[in-house]
Amino acid sequence: MSRAYDFLIVGAGLYGATVAQRLHEAGKKVLVIEKRSHVAGNAYTRKMEGIQVHCHGAHIFHTDDTDVWEYVQRFASFNRFTNSPVANYHGELYSLPFNMYTFNRMWGVVTPEEAAAKIEEQRKAAGITEPRNLEEQAISLVGTDIYEKLIRGYTQKQWGRPCTELPAFIIRRLPVRLTFDNNYFNARYQGIPEGGYTAMVERMLSGIEVRLAADYLADRAGWNALADRVIYTGAIDAFFDDCLGSLAYRTVRFETEALDTPNFQGNAVVNYTDEETPWTRIIEHKWFEFGRGGDGNELPKTVISREFPAEWKPGDEPYYPVNDEKNGKLYQAYRALADRETNVVFGGRLGEYRYYDMDQVIASALQKSGELIAGSGKAE
């Protein structure tokens, strides 16, 4: 019997929406189902007090991939937002990423030569040659003082583990600059879609059937019967009913509130790097849109979100895979099971159990959809 759809896409986040759009554009019959009541996944935005609020944390699009940049601009115009976060350590404010402003505030140094010498002095004093964990990697990059004030507390809150138990690669790409450049992302293209990510994803899914509040795992046989192939973007361990055990994730709880002030902190992102403050950062959403040609102070209120990381448990939203050795081995075991699925493609942050930036998600989805359109896309 001919099935109603060529492809069933489970999840309307950036990966699912990209694959759906490309397949639909190629003339395929596509059905997208989404467990939540909205599209756009964790990039979901909604308006509060005239401000686009990033409901699941700050999402700042940045990429060096021209193909990805040109693709997303088909569905949105991007503003000129530049991510320049501030670190707050017990009321001391430091520039992020680590740059000459940071080094001057920390040590009083003025020249790049002085800053480099200070970092080297502290690295040698720590006796680090080949970093074995995140702590040693951080000290080798920026020295002991910056690690203690601006990295250790924040990272341990973020991951719920001592830095000595976290792999070095997590922080290996940490931006460290002996210049006064405080643009966190050293990417060719950067910005936030005007009107929010939700509107962008809705345009990506234009003309495609989308069913919200639809739980694939609750009736997978029924859903599978509708389509020839399945693109699954949910958690890979959940797909297999956690038969080998549950993979570890970090989740985040958000406390969002509107305040009767036009300006709470003067910046979109402020990280709280001490261990005592229970949240990792405060997002002031209006500054994602204003301050680059517009003046957010014209709005009488502002909206902020405090972020509280926590260990994931069933029922929570999984945000970040814990890519340590133990979970890496467990994922490979699930990957072996996934390879046996002839009609299912696993993709995205949860389907591949890896941390993806948004542009990487879209690049992966563009590649996979191209393979599927060409007829060579097998479950992998």
N, C-alpha and C positions, 0 to 999 in steps of 0.2 A: 504493500500500500504506500502511496505517496504521502509523505508527512506535510503538515501545514507550513512548516518553516524549514529553511536550509540550516539556520543557526539559531540556537537558543543561547543568549548571553546572560550569564548570571552575575549581576552587579552593574550598577549604572554610575560607577566612579569613572575616573579618567581613562583607565585601561579599557573597561567595558564600553564606554561611550565612543572611544576612538575606533576600536575594532568594529563596533556596530555601524558607525558612520561610514567607514571605508567599505564594509561589505554591502551595505545598503546602496552606496554610490555605485558599486560594481554590479548592481542588479540582483543581489541575493535577497531572499526573503528572511527577514530578521525579526526576532522577538527578544526584547530586553525585559528581564524581571529584576526587581530590586526589593530587598527585604525591608528597607527603610521606607518612610513616607515621602521621600524626596530623592531627586537625582543629585549627582556631583560627589557622592561619597564624603570623605573627610574634608574635601575642598568646599563643601556646602556653605553658602553665604545667604544671609537674609537681612532685611532692612530693619533697623531699630533707630528711632529718633532721627531719621533721615540719614543714617550711617549704615554702610554695608558691613555687617558683623561676620567675621570668620568664626563660625560656630564650633569648629573642631580644631582651633589653633591657627596660628599665622601661616598663611600659604603665599609665598612670594615666588613668582615664576622667574626662573633664570636659566639660561642655557647658552652654550656655544654652538649648538646644532642648528644650522641655518634651516634645514628641512623642517625641523620641529617648530622653529619660530614662525616660519612661513605658514605652517599648517594651522597653528593655534590662531594666527591672525585672520584666518578665514572666518572665525566665529566670534571674534572680539577685538576691540581696540584696546591697547594696553597703555596705561599711564607711565610716567617716568619715575615711579617710586624706586628709591635706592635704599637698600637695607643697611642702616647704620645703627645697630643696637648699642645700648649703654649697659654697663655692668654696675650694679649697686652692691657694694660690700660694706655693710654696717654704716651706710650713709656716705661712704666714699664713692665717687662716680668715676668710672674708667671707660675709655673708648674701646669699642669692639668693631672689627677684629683687632687683634693685638698689633699696634702700630706705634709710631713715634709719640703720639699723644699719650698712649698707654704707658710707654716706657718713661716719658718725662714725668707723668703723674706718680709713677711707682718709685722711680729712683732719682729723679731730678736731672737725668741725662738730657743733653741737647742735640748731640750729633748721632748719626747712625753708627759711627765707629764706637762711640761710648756705649751705646745700647748693645751692640754685638759683643763687645768685650765683657759687659756685665752678664749676659746670658751664658757666654762661654765659661766665665769664672764660676758661676753657680752649677753649670753642668759638670765641670771637672770636680768641684767640691763634692758632688753627689756620687762620683765614681761610676757614672753610667757610660758604658761603651756600646753595648747592643741592647736597646730597650726590650724588656720582656713583657711589659704590661703597660696599661694606659698611664699610670703614674710616671713610670720611667720615661715613656715617650714624651709626655707633656713637659717634664723637667728638661729633657734634652732639647726641646724646641724653644722654651721660653724662660727657663730657669725656675728656681725653687719659690721665689717670692710670688710670682704671678700664678704659679700652680697652686700655692696654698690659698691665695686670696680669691682667685677668679676662676679656677677650674675644679679643684677638689670637691668643695661643698656642692656646687651646682651639679657636677657629674654624678656624685653619689646619690643626690636626690633624684636625678633623672633616671638612673638605672637601678637604684635600690641595692647597690652592691659597692663594696670598697673599690677604689680605683686600681688597687693591686690585683683584683680579681677580674678586671676587664681587659680584653685584648687591646694591644697597642694600636691596631689598625683603626679603631674607632676614632682616634684623634689625629691620625697621621696626616690628614689633609687640612688640619687646622691652619687657617690663614695667619701668617706671621709676616709682617712687613716692616722693613726699615725705612719707611716713608710715612707721610702724613695722610695717606689714603685710608679713609674709614668706610669704604664701600665693602661690605662683608663678602659679597659674591663677586669674584673676579671673572665675571661672565660677560660675553659680548652683548647679550640681550637680557634685559631685566625689566620687570614691571608687574602690574596687577591689572586684570581685565576690568575696564570701566563697566559699572553695573553689576560686578560680582561674578564669581565662578559659576553660580547656579545658572545665571542667564546664558553664559557661554556654553555650558553643557547642554542646556535645553536647545540651543541652536544646533549643536552637534547632532542631537537626536531628533531633529525636525523631520517629520514624515515617517518615523520609525515607531512601531507599536511598543509602548512601554507600560508595564504593569507594576504598580507600586504596592508596598506591603505584601509582597509575594515571597514566601519562604521556600526556596528550592529544596533544601534538605528535608523539609517536612513532608514533601510529596515528590521525591525525585523521579520515581517511576512515571508518574503522571506527566511531569514536565518533560522528561526525556522522550516520551511518546510523541511529543509535538514536533520535534526537530531531528534532522539527520546528525547534527554535530552540536556539541555543547562547549561553550567558552566559559570556564569557571574561574571567577576572580575572588572567591571566598577563601577562608583558611583551609590549607591543604589537609591538616590533621582532622578538621571537622568533616571534610568530605569523606574520609575513611573512618568516621565514627570514633576517632581517637584510639583506634585498635592497637597501636603501638605505644600509646601514651600521649599526653598533651605536650605540644611545643610551648615554650615559654614566650610570653609577650609582656611588654609594658603597656599600661593604659594611662589615660589622663582624665582627670575630673576638672571641669571648668566651672568657675563661679563668675557669672556675667551679670553686670548691673549698670544701669543708667545713672549718671551722676548729674546733679544740678550745678555743673560748672562747665565752661567751654573748653577747659584745658586742664587735665589731671596731671600728666607727667611730661608733656612737651615732646614726646617721641613715641613712635609706634611700638617699640619693643624695649623693655627694661628687664634685664636678667638680675635676679637676686642670688648672689653667688655664695652667701654664707650658709652654713648648715642649719642655723636656728630658724630662719624664715621658712615656713612650711611650703610655700609655693616656689616654683622655679623662675617664673617670670610673670610680668603683667603686660598685657597687650592693650593699647589704647587705639581702637579700630579706626577712628576718624583720620589718623595720620597716615594710614595707607592710601587715602584718597586726597587729602588736603596738604597744603604746605608745598606743593609742587605746581604753583600757578593758581591755586585756590587757597582760601583762608578758612580753616575749620573753626576759627573763633567766631565766625558769623553764626554758627549754630549754638544755641543757648546751653545745650547739654552735650555730654560725651558718654561713651560706652566703653567700659573696661572689662577684661576677663583675666582672672587669676588662674594659673595652671598648676594643678597638683598631680604629679606623677604617682603611680601606684603599680603594684604587681597585679597582673591580670588574673582574673578568676572567671569561671564560666558565668556568662550573663553580661560581662563587661565587653566593651568594644576593644578589640586588640589593635593597638596603634603601632608599636615598634617591635619587630622580632628581636629576640635576645640572641645575637649571633656569636655565642661562645662555642667552645669545642663540643660540649655535651649536646647542645641543641643542633649544632651542625651535623653531627652524626645521626641524630634522630630524623632530621629533615631528609638526609640522604636515603634513609630507609623508606620514608614516605615517597620520596622521589622515585624509588624503584617500583613502588606500587603504582604510582601515577604513569610510569612508562608502559604499564600493561593495559592502560585504558586506551582503547583504539579510537574512541569517538569523543574523547574529552581533551581539551587543551587547558592547561593550568597557567594562568598569567596574573601579573600584578604583584603588589607588595605582599599580600597574604598567600596567594596561590603559589608564589615562588619563594616565600619566606625570606625576603631580603629587604633591606632598606633601600627604597627608591626615592630620588627626587622626582618632582612632577615631570620634568622634561625626559627623564629616563623611563618613566612609566609610558609616556606617549611614544617615545622612540621604540621601545619594545613592542608596543601595540601596533605601531605602523609596520614594523618588520613582520610580525606574526600575521597581520591581516594581509599583507602582500603575499606571503606564502600560501595562505588559505585561498586567496583569489586565484593564485597561479595553480592551485590544486596540489601543492606539495606540502601543505601545512599539516603535519602529523602531531599527535599528542606528544609532548616532550617533557 
